[in-house]
Amino acid sequence: MLREPVACVVDPYAGGMSGYTGRYEKRLSDLNGLYENAQAHAALVTRLNDPVVYDVEDFRPGTDSGDLNYGVTRMSPGCVDREFFFTRGHIHEKADRPEIYYGQSGNGLMQMESPEGETRVVEIKPQTICYVPPFWIHRSINIGETELVMVFAYPSDSGQDYGIIEMSNGMRHRVVSGGDDRWELVENTSYKPRTGEQVAAFMKKYV
Ligand code: ZN
């Protein structure tokens, strides 16, 4: 049976879109354990009364590989100590599934990491489309002073695996304020590289 076409209207500044079928939000306390400065994180949660730091509204037509989930993410500006606000980050459960992000407003970065631990960073400004290829862990970061709003789309059977970041004590690099571009990468000193077997398990192809 044919699905009916759908149109959703995006608010490029406030985030969100009409016709969404799902919505979730993350508070600063949900990111416990992910920031370099745990003390500063705890203090900020208290001082700001545990604010919502990002929310997502999405449209999920189904769960087939040939279908497409899409939506809008909105991220608050801010820093924990020197580290910019970020999303938890994930690899797709079917890791060979790609994703695109399309900047609407604000200044962001997509931090990507291969299972072997290589880092790539793409700047996302309004009108920028970022292609996240298959097999890359990805995390969005707001490096601006305003909301960061992006549209995203990925195959409906992708799934999300957040454990890959926990298993290695975070991503290999942290994005902190400073440097010539206003942001720079520093090593995550707690990072534990994945073993050859762990890497191989993530590099599997799905049909
Ligand atoms: Zn994704």
Boltz pocket constraint, residues with backbone or C-beta under 6 A from the ligand:
constraints:
  - pocket:
      binder: B
      contacts: [[A, 90], [A, 91], [A, 92], [A, 99], [A, 138], [A, 154], [A, 159]]
      max_distance: 6.0
